[in-house]
Amino acid sequence: MPVYISAIGTVTPVYTVTVTSRIAGELMEIHYKEDQIVEKGELLARLTPVLSKPFMFKRKGHLARDQAQLANARIRFAAL
């Protein structure tokens, strides 16, 4: 037997999430609509590329440093 309730009230979501950018920049494009379900890794927005280039150079520098440290660790491990 189904139960129906007619009432005035507020609907509250069970889960909420705050989406923030790791870098600052001007918002150029939005690739989703309000209330759209999105999946992990899906492109949500695009920022101005000029402002994100220094961030990418920094990350590429960190990657090169980490790869060099890994290579040195492998050499030291092989010598044991």
N, C-alpha and C positions, 0 to 999 in steps of 0.2 A: 504494500500500500504506500504509494508516494506521498510525501509530506511537502506542502508548499507553504511558504511564509511570505506574505506581502508586508514590507516594512520600509521605512525610510532610514537610511544609515550610510555609513562610510565603509568602503572596501579597502582593506589594508593588505599589501602584498606580504607573502611569507618571507621572501628573500629580496634584498635590494643589493645593488652593486654600484660603486663609484668608479668611473673610468677616468683616469688621468693620463696625461701625456708625459713621457720622460724628458721631452725637450720642449722649449718654447718656440712659438712661431705663429704666423698668421694662418688661420684656417681657410684653405682654398676650396676643398671639396668635402662633401659628406656622402658616404656610401651606404647609409642605412636610413630607415624611416622610423619614426616614433612607434613604439610597441612591437617592432620587428624582432624576431628571435634571431640571434647571431651565434655563430659557432666560434670556438677557440681558433685564433689565428686569422680570422676573417678581417679584411681591410675595412676599417670604420671611417677613417677620415684621412685627408692628405693636407700636410702643412706646406708652407713655402719652402722650397728646396734651398734657398740661399741661407736661411737661418739654421738649417739642419746640417749643412756641410761641415762646420767646425766640430759638431758633435760626432759625425761619422769619421772624420780624420782622427779624433781622439780615440774612438773605439778601435779603429784600424791599428793605431799605434799600440794600444793595449794588447790587441791580438798578436801583433808581431813580437812584443816583449814576452808574452806568455808562451808563444811557440818557441822562442829562443831558450827560455827557461826549461821547457820540456825537453828540448834537444840536449841541453847540458845535463839534465838529470838522467837522461837515458845513457849518455856517455859515461857518467860517473857510476851508474848502476852496472853497466857492462864491464867496467874495470874491476868490480868487486869479485 
